[in-house]
Amino acid sequence: MDGDSLYDTLIVRRAREPRHAGELADATVKAAGNNPLCGDRIALGVRVDGDRIAAARHVTKGCAICAASADLMAGSIEGRTLSEALDMAGRFHHMLGNGSPVELDDLPESMAAFLPLKTHRSRLRCATLPWTALEEALGHD
């Protein structure tokens, strides 16, 4: 990947061939996110079992960055506790805000694909919208 490229191979692949897309019929919590500036929209469904995320699915309409972020997020949070997932969301936001790549030590390796967005600030909301929806879903039982 070119360090300035917005469209890492992983982003393009996961946007075209998502692994966690679709509605989750037995979701216990849901949230929606919308970015009216660019048209990205996400509907997130999460099934919580005890204190763990058993499954997560998304329906995303928007750019490749948003779709890939939603899909990678959904896969990354399955099996984690609610607090781990919320902590991951916070670290992702921080990494793209004023954080450093060192924080990738605490995030799945796939999240490095979004680091070029730090130099394309207008696209940050595309990547963070799914994570904001996750925070909303888990913040409202």
Buried (B, 14 or more C-beta within 10 A) or exposed (E): BEEEEBBBEBBBBBBEEBEBBEEBEEBBBBBEBBBEEBEBBBBBBBBBEEEBBBBBBBBBEBBBBBBBBBBBBBBBBBEBBBEBBBEBBEBBBBBBEEBEEEBBEEBBEBBBBBBBBBEBEEBBBBBBBBBBBBBBBBEEE
